[in-house]
Amino acid sequence: MALLQISEPGQTTAPHQRNYAAGIDLGTTNSLVAIKRSGQVETLPDEHGNHLLPSVVHYAEEDILVGHTAHELQAADPLNTLSSVKRIMGRGIEDLSSLGNALPFDFKASADSHVPRIKTRQKHVSAIEVSAEILKTLAHRAEQTLGDELSGVVITVPAYFDDAQRQATRDAARLAGLNVYRLLNEPTAAAVAYGLDQNSDGVIAIYDLGGGTFDISILRLNKGVFEVLATGGNSSLGGDDMDHAIGEWIMQQAGLGDIDSILLRQILIASRKAKEELTHDSQAHIEIDHEQLKVSLILERATFDELIADLVKKTLMSCRRVLRDAKLDKKDITNVVMVGGSTRVPLVIEKVGEFFGCKPLTDLDPDRVVAIGAALQADVLAGNKPEQDMLLLDVLPLSLCIETMGGLSEKIIARNTPIPVARAQEFTTFKDGQTAMAIHVVQGERELVSDCRSLAHFELRGIPPMTAGAARIKVTYQVDADGLMSVTAEEESSGVKADITIKPSYGLTDNEIETMLRDSMSHAKEDIDARMLAEQKVEAKRVIEAVDSALSQDGHDLLNEDEYAQIVSARNQLEEMIEKSTTEELKKAIKDLENSSEEYVARRMNESVQKVLSGKNIDQVDV
Amino acid sequence: MQVDLQQNYFELFGLPVDFQIDEDLMHDNHQKLQSAFHPDRFVNGTDQEKRLAVQKAAWINEAYEILKDPVKRARYMLEVGGLHLNDDHETTGDTAFLMEQIELREEMDQCRSCSDPMRCCDHITNKLDQRSKEYSADFEAFYQQGYMEDARQVSKKMQFVQRILEQIDEYQLELEDDIN
């Protein structure tokens, strides 16, 4: 592999090896896995032929059940049967009250972080662990079908997910032992599924109303490039809310006040059934037989439409805002794609069609379209499709801000900025000899920090002591292609890199993840240390190969003799260590080699940028 | 990461340093550059490659953001032309311009109490769009003739106009949300 792997778009450096990749739609209500085989993309069924895996996990006395079997136990044992946990991914214990009685679980704040735990008979679990169980089940399904291990997966998330929610999803994948190629936004995945089928260039809107989230995205399609122009929505609005609206109506009709979680669960199950009936019938029968409540009701479509009118209106308000952000008019939209099970609701289709003035596309199964798009992207990323030049360019869904004096937020990176993105900001010290400072990063559009989502507190240490105002601390905020943020800081006059301690506001700490990993590993009788060492060895070999290949191409052109010798020495050092070092030692040796070749890599990148546009074929530049 | 400082954003995108920009070419070249450097092209690469790809792609996007936006583009051109800009401490000394600004803001405030705020907003927007065009033409002319200080003054006005337009936009959105 070249140190700077610049190849014709989509071309892989190891074309002979088939990499198996899967796309996973980790949904609020249902989850799916899809793979691409012999040119065909398909969602995979379980042994009973069900493609949808209910996103429900049941904690039994000893076992953990996932999917349909868990779903069946929901009414009987609601407290040990966890569903819709996607709604609490990346959320703090204080956010849960805003979800109302949507989730009838027994929550408990955890000791060492703000991640809420749900009490089950086995243990206290976080939404991340519950999601990991769902991911494991789906990955297993794919591996069974393929008869081989997955080299990587693409997992979809709502475009509107903030950093904490994305990080939580990544952590879940890590716990499930999956290599994540990319977190892909659900609407983008849907566009991929439609775009490739219909091969249509233009500007499209993706209206995605799922169980618990609503996304609206505007994309420009151009020769295989999917460029997200703007995205918006509401991360706690979805089909579940329709169920609740019906549930409240039932309680109102029955004259009920406070009820226990078992009855609530039954009412919600009946509500969902009624909602589904109303997608094709003009009325639904609701029967509940419970000791506190025996009712038989008829819900008319018109009544249902009234119950959800506000919800639908809220989604259209988001549509209008996102069009503004994209600086486009309704008439610029060539197609509207409907995604998510809740877009089956007739009122939704009708109102969306009215708003955009065109008939929404519903050709692909709204439940499967996201997983299909994810599988297509996973296949491209795995390097299985050399001729494919598909590229997905996403944006930051919510502005990234820092807290300033008086609890106000100051925008660092505005929403809908294309990612990856990096912005630097300069600070100075206000006291003589000050060696530390704190930065609070939040995400959102509101002026007050308390109205935004707190992401993390960064503490910078090791600033060289100087007189007040003399230090120039450059803090760089970077968001990667997954929409995940990182922060680096450097004192510019001395070049000293500040140490940064991150306290994620709603994420798991590294220690917690480590503990969870160890727990799950010992369960599987695998040795985590051995696995980590093996991973480092692979990485070391990869780095050496990359360096060798680069040096043989242009090492002598871009480096003077000293520089060249320095890289070679670090490379040899690393090679010697591979078979006789610990994980930490290897990590350090890799880092050393990377540090000594940093400047070289940068020069190679700059060389190739020049050539990308100069009309030369890229593979003439670098093989 | 080391960025090739010799190269400005226009050069990066294969465009001449000019206020009038070939937008199609800009979009095309943005896609070409991202096709080569986006982190998705490096998912099977080493950690270092991944890290650098993120930085490179971020740099390309930064350039794209600046070239796309006429006001940012104008300000950037001044920097390329050798001016040091300090957004916090710049004001315009053009009294006529300031008077017009105050009037426009007053007009906007009156919008909130008038009978047809939407039409009122449209009216101001049209006026501002017209101004925008004039200032852009002025900027271009000054810049081409090398009157950098004059160009800077105009760019400042462009910034003012853009800010008011954004405020009107926000207000109109509020109005629409209320109606619906």
Interface residues (C-beta under 8 A of the other chain):
Chain A: M1 L3 L4 Q5 I6 S7 P9 G10 T12 T13 A14 N19 G152 Y181 R182 N222 K223 V225 E227 K313 L316 M317 R320 R321 R324 V380 L381 A382 G383 D389 L391 L392 L393 T417 P418 I419 P420 V421 A422 R423 Q478 V479 D480 A481 E539 R542 V543 A546 I590 E594 S597 E598 E599 V601 A602 R603 M605 N606 S608 V609 Q610 V612 L613 S614 I618
Chain B: M1 Q2 V3 D4 Q7 L12 F13 G14 H27 N29 Q31 K32 L33 Q34 S35 A36 F37 H38 P39 D40 R41 F42 V43 N44 G45 T46 D47 Q48 E49 L52 V54 Q55 K56 A57 A58 W59 N61 E62 Y64 E65 D169 L173 E176 D177 N180
